[in-house]
Amino acid sequence: MLLASKHAKDKSKLDMPDMEPKVPLVIRWHLDIPLIIGLLMCLCMSLFVLYSASGQHIDMLERQVMRTSLAFLAMIITAQVPPKFMLKFAPIAYIVSLILLIMVELFGDISKGAQRWLDLGIMRLQPSEFLKLAMPLTIAAFFSRETIPPRNINIVIAFILLAMPTVLIVLQPDLGTGILVAVSGFIAIFLAGLSFWWLLAACAGGAIALPIMWNYVLHDYQKQRVLTFINPESDPLGAGYHIIQSKIAIGSGGIYGKGWLQGSQSQLDFLPEPHTDFIFAVLAEESGLIGFIILMLIYTFIISRCVYITLHTRSNFDRILAGTYTFTIPFYIFINIGMVSGILPVVGVPLPMISYGGTSMVILGITFGAIMSIHTHRKQNFFS
């Protein structure tokens, strides 16, 4: 009887269907909680600084919340897109972006001496911003099936793919965005396995191109920015005014800062563009070295999480794309803080996730959404 009972139980277990492993909710929604926590901390800091930088205008704060919400929505939507779809979509994204840049050159809307926008009637579109996403995506897709190190002919083709949109962006003229697109593409090529000799050749080519760019590419106002960077005191009330006031704000903050809403340079309107490009000067003046350290710790947490995701990817495409998106973020941070503190020329790059803005926030949201997608789709495959 005991043997029959045991046999019946064993048979009932065999007849039961296999239980599907339970996938965690955050994995099903393709969200990465540590990364979201870091981004929310950045958002909180941004709202505090922006309220002071905007002259305590609640309207600007509300608009920033709406734009940030749109960026988070873009992040969540992008996180649902499988990396294999991104791989297939990459050529389309590159071709469409290139066509839009050519349309800007032919029919673009001119504003403040620059031809960077397409007037669509209901809105103005700046196609160069999309290259910050499309360029790493294109290079990652191009090298997705390549061995490491890649063949020389493919490296040459990758540099051509990088050069075409970069030249069109610089001709708008938009040197700042052109540099960012070029750097993002170069990082992607480097992560694909660029050898030391190619790296050395690229540096040598850049050095040779500098005098050519100075004489034939840069406009007078761009040259003036470089000269002002070298000696801002040569025109303290003109071209050097921005950087001088910014350095005064940063230096006067000291260790503990002057206190929230107590910054003289920002509150008395000495500091230009305090809510966008120069928002770091407001933060440094009001919260001092302590505020700077807190911001850097938040950035370090976010970037470290992205590096962790990159190191745990399983394919060339995932590794190159996640790595490129990850390492362009500290480059943006370095450019903004460098230009605000006077160690780099002013090129108009916002501080990621802190500065007031719409397009830049949405672009960052899509960037982090792609990184989450790469991580969570790998995890979901593990559970399935």
C-alpha positions as CSV (number, residue, x, y, z in Angstrom):
1,M,0.0,0.0,0.0
2,L,2.8,2.4,0.9
3,L,4.6,1.7,-2.4
4,A,1.4,2.2,-4.3
5,S,0.7,5.5,-2.5
6,K,4.2,6.7,-3.2
7,H,3.9,5.7,-6.9
8,A,0.7,7.6,-7.2
9,K,2.3,10.8,-5.7
10,D,5.2,10.5,-8.1
11,K,2.9,10.1,-11.0
12,S,0.8,13.1,-10.0
13,K,4.0,15.2,-9.9
14,L,5.0,14.0,-13.3
15,D,1.5,14.9,-14.7
16,M,1.7,18.5,-13.3
17,P,2.8,21.1,-15.8
18,D,6.2,22.7,-15.3
19,M,5.9,25.9,-13.3
20,E,7.2,29.0,-15.1
21,P,9.9,30.8,-13.2
22,K,8.4,34.1,-11.8
23,V,10.0,37.2,-13.5
24,P,10.4,40.2,-11.2
25,L,8.1,43.1,-12.0
26,V,10.9,45.5,-12.7
27,I,12.4,43.1,-15.1
28,R,9.1,42.7,-16.9
29,W,8.9,46.5,-17.2
30,H,12.5,46.6,-18.2
31,L,13.4,49.1,-15.5
32,D,16.6,49.3,-13.5
33,I,15.8,50.5,-10.0
34,P,19.4,51.7,-9.0
35,L,19.6,53.8,-12.1
36,I,16.2,55.3,-11.6
37,I,17.1,56.2,-8.0
38,G,20.2,58.0,-9.2
39,L,18.3,59.9,-11.8
40,L,15.6,60.9,-9.3
41,M,18.3,62.2,-7.0
42,C,19.7,64.3,-9.8
43,L,16.2,65.6,-10.6
44,C,15.7,66.7,-7.0
45,M,19.0,68.6,-7.0
46,S,18.1,70.1,-10.3
47,L,14.8,71.5,-9.1
48,F,16.4,73.1,-6.0
49,V,19.1,74.8,-8.0
50,L,16.8,75.8,-10.9
51,Y,14.4,77.5,-8.6
52,S,17.2,79.8,-7.4
53,A,18.8,80.2,-10.8
54,S,15.4,81.2,-12.5
55,G,14.9,84.0,-10.0
56,Q,12.4,81.9,-8.0
57,H,10.0,81.6,-10.9
58,I,7.6,78.8,-10.2
59,D,6.5,78.7,-13.8
60,M,10.0,77.6,-15.0
61,L,10.1,75.0,-12.3
62,E,6.7,73.6,-13.5
63,R,8.0,73.5,-17.1
64,Q,11.1,71.6,-16.0
65,V,9.0,69.0,-14.2
66,M,6.8,68.5,-17.3
67,R,9.9,68.2,-19.5
68,T,11.5,65.8,-17.1
69,S,8.3,63.8,-17.0
70,L,8.4,63.6,-20.7
71,A,12.1,62.4,-20.6
72,F,11.2,59.7,-18.1
73,L,8.3,58.6,-20.3
74,A,10.7,58.4,-23.3
75,M,13.1,56.4,-21.1
76,I,10.4,53.9,-20.1
77,I,9.2,53.5,-23.7
78,T,12.8,53.0,-25.0
79,A,13.4,50.5,-22.2
80,Q,10.7,48.3,-23.7
81,V,12.5,48.1,-27.1
82,P,14.6,44.9,-27.4
83,P,18.3,45.5,-28.4
84,K,17.8,43.3,-31.4
85,F,15.2,45.8,-32.7
86,M,17.7,48.7,-32.1
87,L,20.2,46.8,-34.1
88,K,17.9,46.5,-37.1
89,F,16.7,50.1,-36.7
90,A,20.3,51.6,-36.7
91,P,20.7,52.0,-40.5
92,I,17.3,53.7,-40.8
93,A,18.1,56.1,-37.9
94,Y,21.4,57.1,-39.5
95,I,20.0,57.6,-43.0
96,V,17.0,59.7,-41.8
97,S,19.3,61.8,-39.5
98,L,21.7,62.4,-42.5
99,I,18.8,63.4,-44.8
100,L,17.4,65.8,-42.1
101,L,20.9,67.4,-41.8
102,I,21.0,67.9,-45.6
103,M,17.5,69.5,-45.4
104,V,18.8,71.9,-42.7
105,E,21.6,72.9,-45.0
106,L,19.2,73.5,-47.9
107,F,16.0,74.8,-46.2
108,G,16.9,75.3,-42.6
109,D,15.5,78.1,-40.4
110,I,18.2,80.7,-39.5
111,S,18.2,82.1,-36.0
112,K,21.0,84.1,-34.3
113,G,23.3,83.6,-37.3
114,A,23.0,79.8,-37.2
115,Q,21.1,77.5,-39.5
116,R,20.3,74.5,-37.3
117,W,16.6,74.1,-37.3
118,L,13.8,72.8,-39.5
119,D,10.5,74.8,-39.2
120,L,7.7,72.2,-39.2
121,G,5.0,74.8,-38.5
122,I,3.9,73.5,-35.1
123,M,7.5,73.2,-33.8
124,R,11.2,73.7,-34.8
125,L,13.3,70.5,-35.1
126,Q,17.0,70.4,-34.5
127,P,18.2,67.2,-36.2
128,S,21.8,67.5,-34.9
129,E,20.5,66.5,-31.5
130,F,19.3,63.1,-32.8
131,L,22.9,62.3,-33.9
132,K,23.9,62.0,-30.3
133,L,21.7,58.9,-30.2
134,A,22.0,57.7,-33.9
135,M,25.8,57.9,-34.2
136,P,26.7,55.4,-31.4
137,L,23.8,53.2,-32.5
138,T,25.1,53.2,-36.1
139,I,28.7,52.4,-35.1
140,A,27.6,49.7,-32.7
141,A,25.5,48.1,-35.3
142,F,28.3,48.3,-37.9
143,F,30.7,46.5,-35.6
144,S,28.1,44.1,-34.2
145,R,29.4,41.1,-36.2
146,E,33.0,42.2,-36.3
147,T,35.9,40.4,-34.6
148,I,38.2,42.2,-32.2
149,P,40.3,44.0,-33.3
150,P,38.3,44.9,-36.3
151,R,39.7,45.0,-39.8
152,N,41.3,48.2,-41.0
153,I,38.9,48.6,-43.9
154,N,36.0,48.6,-41.5
155,I,37.6,51.2,-39.3
156,V,38.1,53.5,-42.3
157,I,34.4,53.0,-43.2
158,A,33.4,53.7,-39.6
159,F,35.4,57.0,-39.6
160,I,33.6,58.0,-42.9
161,L,30.2,57.3,-41.3
162,L,31.3,59.5,-38.4
163,A,32.7,62.3,-40.6
164,M,29.7,62.9,-42.9
165,P,27.2,64.1,-40.2
166,T,29.9,65.8,-38.1
167,V,30.9,68.0,-41.0
168,L,27.3,68.9,-41.8
169,I,26.7,69.9,-38.1
170,V,29.9,72.0,-37.9
171,L,28.8,73.9,-41.1
172,Q,25.5,75.0,-39.6
173,P,27.5,76.2,-37.6
174,D,27.2,74.2,-34.4
175,L,30.7,73.4,-33.2
176,G,29.6,72.3,-29.7
177,T,27.2,69.6,-31.0
178,G,29.6,68.6,-33.7
179,I,32.3,67.9,-31.1
180,L,29.8,65.9,-29.0
181,V,28.7,63.8,-32.0
182,A,32.3,63.2,-33.1
183,V,33.4,62.2,-29.6
184,S,30.4,59.8,-29.2
185,G,31.3,58.1,-32.5
186,F,35.0,57.9,-31.7
187,I,34.2,56.3,-28.3
188,A,32.1,53.7,-30.1
189,I,34.9,53.0,-32.6
190,F,37.4,52.8,-29.7
191,L,35.2,50.3,-27.8
192,A,35.0,48.2,-31.0
193,G,38.7,47.5,-30.5
194,L,40.5,50.4,-32.1
195,S,44.3,49.7,-31.9
196,F,46.9,52.0,-30.5
197,W,48.2,52.9,-33.9
198,W,44.8,54.1,-35.1
199,L,44.4,56.1,-31.9
200,L,47.8,57.7,-32.5
201,A,47.0,58.4,-36.1
202,A,43.6,60.0,-35.1
203,C,45.4,62.3,-32.6
204,A,47.9,63.3,-35.2
205,G,45.2,64.0,-37.8
206,G,43.4,66.1,-35.3
207,A,46.5,68.2,-34.6
208,I,47.1,68.7,-38.3
209,A,43.4,69.7,-38.8
210,L,43.5,72.4,-36.1
211,P,45.1,75.2,-38.2
212,I,42.9,74.3,-41.1
213,M,39.8,74.6,-38.9
214,W,41.0,77.9,-37.4
215,N,41.6,79.5,-40.8
216,Y,38.8,78.1,-42.9
217,V,36.1,76.5,-40.7
218,L,35.7,78.6,-37.5
219,H,33.6,81.7,-37.6
220,D,34.8,85.0,-36.0
221,Y,32.6,84.6,-32.9
222,Q,34.0,81.0,-32.4
223,K,37.6,82.3,-32.7
224,Q,36.7,85.0,-30.2
225,R,35.5,82.4,-27.7
226,V,38.9,80.6,-27.9
227,L,40.8,83.9,-27.5
228,T,38.5,84.8,-24.6
229,F,39.2,81.5,-23.0
230,I,43.0,82.2,-23.2
231,N,42.6,85.7,-21.8
232,P,39.1,86.6,-20.5
233,E,40.4,89.8,-18.9
234,S,41.2,91.2,-22.3
235,D,37.5,92.1,-22.7
236,P,35.9,92.0,-19.3
237,L,32.7,93.8,-20.3
238,G,32.3,92.0,-23.6
239,A,33.3,88.6,-24.7
240,G,35.0,87.8,-21.3
241,Y,32.1,88.9,-19.2
242,H,30.4,85.5,-19.0
243,I,33.4,83.5,-17.8
244,I,34.6,86.2,-15.4
245,Q,31.2,86.4,-13.6
246,S,31.0,82.6,-13.6
247,K,34.5,82.2,-12.0
248,I,33.5,84.9,-9.4
249,A,30.4,82.9,-8.5
250,I,32.3,79.6,-8.2
251,G,35.1,81.1,-6.1
252,S,32.8,83.0,-3.8
253,G,31.0,79.8,-2.8
254,G,33.9,78.5,-0.7
255,I,33.4,75.3,1.2
256,Y,29.9,75.6,2.5
257,G,28.4,78.1,0.0
258,K,26.4,81.3,0.6
259,G,23.1,79.4,1.2
260,W,20.1,78.5,-1.0
261,L,18.7,81.6,-2.7
262,Q,21.5,83.7,-1.3
263,G,23.9,83.8,-4.3
264,S,24.7,87.4,-5.2
265,Q,25.9,86.7,-8.8
266,S,22.8,84.8,-9.7
267,Q,20.2,86.6,-7.7
268,L,21.4,90.1,-8.8
269,D,21.6,89.0,-12.5
270,F,25.4,89.3,-12.9
271,L,25.6,85.7,-14.1
272,P,24.4,85.1,-17.7
273,E,22.2,82.1,-18.6
274,P,22.2,80.9,-14.9
275,H,19.4,78.3,-15.6
276,T,21.0,76.6,-18.6
277,D,24.7,76.5,-19.5
278,F,25.9,78.2,-16.3
279,I,23.7,76.5,-13.7
280,F,26.8,74.8,-12.2
281,A,28.1,78.3,-11.2
282,V,24.8,78.9,-9.3
283,L,25.2,75.5,-7.5
284,A,28.8,76.2,-6.6
285,E,28.0,79.7,-5.3
286,E,25.1,78.7,-3.1
287,S,26.2,75.2,-1.9
288,G,30.0,75.5,-2.2
289,L,32.4,72.6,-2.3
290,I,29.9,70.5,-0.4
291,G,27.3,70.8,-3.1
292,F,29.9,70.0,-5.8
293,I,30.9,66.8,-3.9
294,I,27.3,65.7,-3.5
295,L,26.6,66.3,-7.2
296,M,29.7,64.3,-8.2
297,L,28.7,61.5,-5.9
298,I,25.3,61.3,-7.6
299,Y,26.9,61.3,-11.0
300,T,29.5,58.7,-9.9
301,F,26.6,56.4,-8.7
302,I,24.8,56.8,-12.0
303,I,27.9,56.3,-14.2
304,S,29.1,53.3,-12.1
305,R,25.7,51.6,-12.5
306,C,25.9,52.1,-16.3
307,V,29.5,50.8,-16.3
308,Y,28.3,47.7,-14.4
309,I,25.6,47.1,-17.0
310,T,28.1,47.5,-19.8
311,L,30.5,45.0,-18.3
312,H,27.7,42.4,-18.1
313,T,26.6,42.6,-21.7
314,R,26.7,39.5,-23.9
315,S,27.2,40.8,-27.5
316,N,29.4,43.3,-29.3
317,F,26.4,45.5,-30.2
318,D,25.2,45.7,-26.5
319,R,28.7,46.3,-25.2
320,I,29.5,49.1,-27.7
321,L,26.2,50.8,-27.4
322,A,25.9,50.7,-23.6
323,G,29.6,51.7,-23.2
324,T,29.3,54.6,-25.6
325,Y,26.2,56.0,-24.0
326,T,27.8,55.5,-20.6
327,F,31.1,57.3,-21.4
328,T,29.6,60.2,-23.2
329,I,27.8,61.3,-20.0
330,P,31.1,62.1,-18.1
331,F,32.3,63.8,-21.2
332,Y,29.3,66.2,-21.2
333,I,29.8,66.8,-17.5
334,F,33.5,67.6,-18.0
335,I,32.8,70.0,-20.9
336,N,30.1,71.9,-19.0
337,I,32.0,72.3,-15.7
338,G,35.2,73.0,-17.7
339,M,33.8,75.8,-19.7
340,V,32.0,77.3,-16.6
341,S,35.1,77.2,-14.5
342,G,37.3,78.7,-17.3
343,I,39.5,75.7,-18.2
344,L,37.7,75.2,-21.6
345,P,36.2,77.5,-24.2
346,V,32.4,78.2,-23.9
347,V,30.7,75.9,-26.4
348,G,27.1,75.8,-25.0
349,V,26.8,72.3,-23.5
350,P,24.2,71.9,-20.7
351,L,25.0,70.1,-17.5
352,P,23.3,66.7,-17.8
353,M,20.1,66.2,-15.9
354,I,20.6,69.5,-14.0
355,S,20.3,72.3,-16.6
356,Y,16.9,73.6,-17.8
357,G,16.0,72.2,-21.1
358,G,13.6,70.0,-23.1
359,T,15.4,68.4,-26.0
360,S,18.5,67.6,-24.0
361,M,16.4,66.0,-21.2
362,V,14.5,63.8,-23.7
363,I,17.8,62.7,-25.4
364,L,19.2,61.7,-22.0
365,G,16.0,59.9,-21.2
366,I,16.2,57.8,-24.4
367,T,19.9,57.2,-23.6
368,F,19.2,55.7,-20.2
369,G,16.2,53.8,-21.5
370,A,18.5,52.1,-24.1
371,I,21.0,51.1,-21.3
372,M,18.1,49.7,-19.2
373,S,16.8,47.8,-22.2
374,I,20.2,46.1,-22.8
375,H,20.4,45.1,-19.1
376,T,16.9,44.0,-18.4
377,H,16.3,42.1,-21.7
378,R,19.4,40.1,-20.9
379,K,18.0,39.3,-17.4
380,Q,14.6,38.4,-18.8
381,N,16.2,35.9,-21.2
382,F,17.9,34.4,-18.2
383,F,14.6,33.9,-16.4
384,S,12.7,32.6,-19.4
